[in-house]
Amino acid sequence: MKVFCQVVDSGSMANAARVLALAPASVTGTVARLERHLGVSLLRRSTRTLGVTEAGEAWYRHARQILRQTAEAEETAKKHAREPHGRLRVTASAGVARSFLYPWLPDFCRQYPLIGVDLHISDRLVDLRAQGMDLALRTGPVTGADYVALPLARYPHLTCASPAYLAMHGTPAHPDELERHACLTYQTRAEWRYQAGEETLDYTVTGHLVSNDANALLAWAEGGLGIVRQPAWAVAAALKEGRLTPLLEAYTVRRTSQLTILHAVLPEQGFRPRKVEAFLAALRRHAPNVWPGTAEPPPPA
């Protein structure tokens, strides 16, 4: 039952085998035996694609429900006599992992020695079910009706530069002055938003250095190559240690509706294993403390 459901979630026998740590032949044989037992084809196979038959779709829905109920029943029976345990698979972008997870993850592992953490770093959106992930950390809007997005905290974007850059090029006192500075951006022409009272100010900024990697932009900023604008949690350590200096603080957008939300994203509703609950509790403890004084309480889940 579990093998077939993972095949459907992963989209192929080979991908399911990797997630389940089984030999591909074992996965293929398990599905074939299930089809013989039921007397019906559950999958449509071709050289390039793997589809689900009508019977397979119906069986999948019931099997998923049974697996969730079975896991819940087992956990309920044992939860008072067992610590959180098992392998926890988490995915996050490189920037979120470096700025938010790395500082406190060692303490979590010491607190829960029976939980093994498998941290998958990717700046692309990962299909949680297909990759067998328990949880993802994502910023900004979360799409997908099947996912559960739990808000952890809201953060402003902060504009920063290194002391060396400011000593050489001067410190901008108003966003209008950004056009005379080298701005480090995700694309050649980027929109940076500021706030003057109740008025929203949008500026198109440019620069010679462009990257789709937040870590690269931060490294360039710390190296004195320009001005960067990043979520508060991403620049917290560099600001605290003096590697970066905050700029245009009077114009930082702090309107709640325009702040960046850090979410914990789960692949499905309902029962959560104790290892996931333990990790969520740690996330909720640490998220508001990544940038004290600017992080707001999370919106209602």
C-alpha positions as CSV (number, residue, x, y, z in Angstrom):
1,M,0.0,0.0,0.0
2,K,2.7,2.5,1.0
3,V,4.8,1.5,-2.1
4,F,2.0,2.1,-4.5
5,C,1.1,5.4,-3.0
6,Q,4.7,6.6,-3.2
7,V,4.8,5.5,-6.9
8,V,1.8,7.7,-7.6
9,D,3.2,10.6,-5.6
10,S,6.6,10.4,-7.2
11,G,5.4,9.8,-10.8
12,S,7.6,6.9,-11.5
13,M,8.9,3.6,-10.1
14,A,12.5,4.8,-10.1
15,N,11.7,8.0,-8.1
16,A,9.6,6.0,-5.6
17,A,12.4,3.5,-5.2
18,R,14.8,6.4,-4.3
19,V,12.5,7.9,-1.8
20,L,11.7,4.5,-0.1
21,A,15.4,3.4,-0.4
22,L,14.3,0.2,-2.2
23,A,15.6,-1.5,-5.3
24,P,13.6,-0.5,-8.4
25,A,12.8,-4.1,-9.1
26,S,11.4,-4.5,-5.7
27,V,9.0,-1.6,-6.2
28,T,8.0,-2.9,-9.7
29,G,7.3,-6.4,-8.2
30,T,5.3,-5.0,-5.3
31,V,3.0,-3.1,-7.6
32,A,2.6,-6.0,-10.0
33,R,1.7,-8.4,-7.1
34,L,-0.9,-5.8,-5.9
35,E,-2.5,-5.6,-9.3
36,R,-2.6,-9.4,-9.6
37,H,-4.2,-9.6,-6.1
38,L,-6.8,-7.0,-7.0
39,G,-7.4,-8.3,-10.5
40,V,-7.2,-4.9,-12.0
41,S,-4.6,-2.6,-13.6
42,L,-3.8,0.3,-11.3
43,L,-1.2,2.1,-13.5
44,R,-1.0,2.9,-17.2
45,R,2.6,2.3,-18.3
46,S,4.4,3.6,-21.4
47,T,8.0,4.1,-22.3
48,R,8.0,7.7,-21.1
49,T,5.1,8.2,-18.7
50,L,3.3,6.5,-15.9
51,G,-0.4,7.3,-15.4
52,V,-3.0,6.1,-12.9
53,T,-6.1,4.3,-14.1
54,E,-9.6,5.1,-12.7
55,A,-9.4,2.0,-10.5
56,G,-5.9,3.1,-9.4
57,E,-7.0,6.6,-8.5
58,A,-9.9,5.2,-6.4
59,W,-7.6,2.7,-4.6
60,Y,-4.9,5.4,-4.0
61,R,-7.4,7.7,-2.3
62,H,-8.6,4.9,0.1
63,A,-5.0,3.7,0.6
64,R,-3.8,7.2,1.6
65,Q,-6.6,7.5,4.1
66,I,-5.8,4.1,5.6
67,L,-2.1,4.9,5.8
68,R,-2.8,8.2,7.7
69,Q,-5.3,6.5,10.0
70,T,-2.8,3.6,10.7
71,A,0.0,6.0,11.5
72,E,-2.3,8.0,13.7
73,A,-3.5,4.9,15.6
74,E,0.1,3.7,16.1
75,E,1.3,7.1,17.3
76,T,-1.6,7.6,19.7
77,A,-1.0,4.2,21.3
78,K,2.7,4.8,21.8
79,K,3.1,8.6,22.2
80,H,3.2,8.5,26.0
81,A,6.0,5.9,26.1
82,R,8.2,7.1,23.3
83,E,10.3,10.2,22.4
84,P,10.0,11.8,19.0
85,H,12.1,9.7,16.6
86,G,12.7,8.8,13.0
87,R,14.1,10.5,9.9
88,L,12.8,14.1,9.4
89,R,13.2,15.3,5.8
90,V,13.2,19.1,5.5
91,T,13.7,21.3,2.5
92,A,14.7,25.0,2.4
93,S,16.4,27.5,0.2
94,A,20.1,28.1,0.8
95,G,19.4,31.6,2.2
96,V,16.7,30.4,4.7
97,A,18.9,27.5,5.8
98,R,22.0,29.6,6.3
99,S,20.3,32.5,8.1
100,F,17.6,30.7,10.0
101,L,18.1,27.0,10.4
102,Y,21.9,26.5,10.9
103,P,22.2,28.6,14.1
104,W,19.8,26.5,16.2
105,L,19.7,23.1,14.4
106,P,22.6,21.6,16.4
107,D,20.7,22.3,19.7
108,F,17.6,20.7,18.2
109,C,19.5,17.6,17.3
110,R,21.0,17.4,20.8
111,Q,17.6,17.8,22.4
112,Y,16.1,15.0,20.1
113,P,18.9,12.5,19.5
114,L,16.4,9.9,18.1
115,I,15.4,12.3,15.2
116,G,17.7,12.1,12.2
117,V,17.5,15.3,10.1
118,D,17.8,15.1,6.3
119,L,18.1,18.7,5.1
120,H,17.6,19.2,1.4
121,I,18.9,22.6,0.1
122,S,17.2,23.9,-3.0
123,D,16.2,27.3,-4.3
124,R,13.6,25.7,-6.5
125,L,10.2,24.7,-5.2
126,V,10.3,21.0,-4.3
127,D,7.3,18.7,-4.7
128,L,7.0,17.6,-1.1
129,R,5.1,14.4,-1.7
130,A,7.1,13.3,-4.8
131,Q,10.4,13.8,-2.9
132,G,9.1,12.3,0.4
133,M,9.6,15.6,2.4
134,D,8.0,16.1,5.8
135,L,8.2,19.9,5.8
136,A,9.5,22.9,3.7
137,L,10.5,26.4,4.8
138,R,9.3,29.0,2.3
139,T,9.0,32.8,2.1
140,G,6.3,34.7,0.5
141,P,2.9,33.4,-0.9
142,V,2.4,29.6,-0.8
143,T,0.2,28.1,-3.5
144,G,-1.3,24.7,-3.8
145,A,-4.6,23.7,-2.1
146,D,-3.1,20.4,-1.0
147,Y,-0.4,22.0,1.1
148,V,-0.7,23.3,4.6
149,A,1.1,26.6,5.1
150,L,1.8,27.6,8.8
151,P,3.0,31.2,9.1
152,L,5.9,31.6,11.5
153,A,6.7,35.3,11.4
154,R,6.7,38.4,9.2
155,Y,9.8,40.3,8.3
156,P,10.7,43.6,6.5
157,H,13.2,43.9,3.7
158,L,16.3,45.9,4.8
159,T,18.7,47.9,2.6
160,C,22.4,47.5,3.6
161,A,25.9,48.0,2.4
162,S,29.4,47.4,3.8
163,P,31.2,50.1,5.7
164,A,33.9,50.0,3.1
165,Y,31.4,50.7,0.2
166,L,29.8,53.6,2.1
167,A,33.2,55.1,2.9
168,M,34.1,55.1,-0.8
169,H,30.7,56.0,-2.3
170,G,28.8,57.8,0.4
171,T,25.6,56.9,2.3
172,P,22.3,57.5,0.6
173,A,19.8,59.5,2.7
174,H,16.8,59.0,0.5
175,P,15.7,56.2,-1.9
176,D,16.0,58.8,-4.8
177,E,19.8,58.5,-4.4
178,L,19.9,54.8,-5.2
179,E,20.1,55.6,-8.9
180,R,23.7,56.9,-8.3
181,H,24.8,53.7,-6.5
182,A,25.6,50.1,-7.5
183,C,22.7,47.9,-6.5
184,L,23.0,44.2,-6.2
185,T,19.9,42.5,-7.6
186,Y,18.3,39.3,-8.6
187,Q,17.7,40.7,-12.1
188,T,19.1,43.5,-14.3
189,R,16.2,45.9,-13.4
190,A,14.7,45.3,-10.0
191,E,11.9,47.0,-8.1
192,W,12.7,48.0,-4.6
193,R,9.8,49.3,-2.4
194,Y,10.0,51.9,0.3
195,Q,7.5,53.7,2.5
196,A,7.3,57.4,3.4
197,G,4.5,57.8,5.9
198,E,1.5,56.2,4.3
199,E,2.9,56.6,0.8
200,T,4.5,53.7,-1.0
201,L,7.6,54.5,-3.1
202,D,8.7,52.1,-5.8
203,Y,12.1,52.4,-7.4
204,T,13.7,50.6,-10.3
205,V,17.3,50.0,-9.4
206,T,20.2,48.6,-11.6
207,G,23.7,47.4,-11.1
208,H,26.5,45.6,-12.8
209,L,26.3,42.5,-10.6
210,V,23.2,40.3,-10.8
211,S,22.6,36.8,-9.4
212,N,19.7,34.5,-8.6
213,D,21.5,33.4,-5.4
214,A,20.9,35.4,-2.2
215,N,24.2,34.2,-0.8
216,A,26.1,35.6,-3.7
217,L,24.4,39.0,-3.3
218,L,25.2,39.1,0.4
219,A,28.9,38.1,-0.2
220,W,29.2,40.9,-2.8
221,A,27.7,43.4,-0.5
222,E,30.0,42.4,2.4
223,G,32.9,42.6,-0.1
224,G,32.1,46.3,-0.7
225,L,30.7,45.9,-4.3
226,G,27.3,47.5,-3.8
227,I,24.0,47.9,-1.9
228,V,21.7,45.0,-1.2
229,R,18.1,44.7,-0.1
230,Q,17.2,41.4,1.6
231,P,14.7,40.0,4.2
232,A,15.8,41.0,7.8
233,W,16.5,37.4,8.7
234,A,19.0,37.1,5.8
235,V,21.1,40.0,6.9
236,A,20.7,39.7,10.7
237,A,24.1,38.1,11.4
238,A,26.0,40.5,9.1
239,L,24.4,43.6,10.7
240,K,25.0,42.3,14.2
241,E,28.7,41.7,13.5
242,G,29.2,45.0,11.6
243,R,29.9,43.5,8.2
244,L,26.9,45.4,6.8
245,T,25.4,48.8,7.8
246,P,21.6,49.4,7.6
247,L,20.5,52.1,5.2
248,L,17.3,54.1,4.6
249,E,15.8,52.8,7.8
250,A,13.2,55.7,7.9
251,Y,11.8,54.4,4.6
252,T,11.8,50.7,5.3
253,V,8.4,49.2,4.6
254,R,6.8,48.0,7.8
255,R,3.1,47.9,6.7
256,T,2.0,44.5,7.8
257,S,0.4,43.5,4.5
258,Q,3.7,44.1,2.6
259,L,6.0,42.2,4.9
260,T,7.6,38.9,3.9
261,I,6.0,35.9,5.7
262,L,8.2,32.9,6.6
263,H,6.0,29.7,6.3
264,A,6.4,26.1,7.4
265,V,4.7,24.1,4.6
266,L,3.4,20.6,5.2
267,P,2.4,18.1,2.4
268,E,-1.0,17.4,3.8
269,Q,-3.7,18.1,6.5
270,G,-4.4,16.0,9.5
271,F,-2.1,13.8,11.6
272,R,1.5,14.9,12.1
273,P,4.2,12.6,13.5
274,R,5.8,13.6,16.7
275,K,9.1,14.3,15.0
276,V,7.3,16.9,12.8
277,E,5.5,18.4,15.8
278,A,8.8,18.8,17.7
279,F,10.4,20.5,14.7
280,L,7.4,22.9,14.3
281,A,7.6,23.8,18.0
282,A,11.3,24.7,17.5
283,L,10.5,26.7,14.4
284,R,7.9,28.7,16.3
285,R,10.3,29.4,19.1
286,H,13.1,30.6,16.9
287,A,11.4,32.4,14.1
288,P,10.5,35.6,16.0
289,N,14.0,35.8,17.4
290,V,15.9,35.8,14.1
291,W,15.6,39.6,13.9
292,P,14.3,40.9,17.3
293,G,12.4,44.2,17.1
294,T,11.3,43.8,13.4
295,A,9.7,40.4,13.2
296,E,6.0,40.6,13.9
297,P,3.8,37.8,15.3
298,P,2.6,35.4,12.6
299,P,-0.8,35.9,11.1
300,P,-3.5,33.4,12.1
301,A,-2.8,29.9,10.7
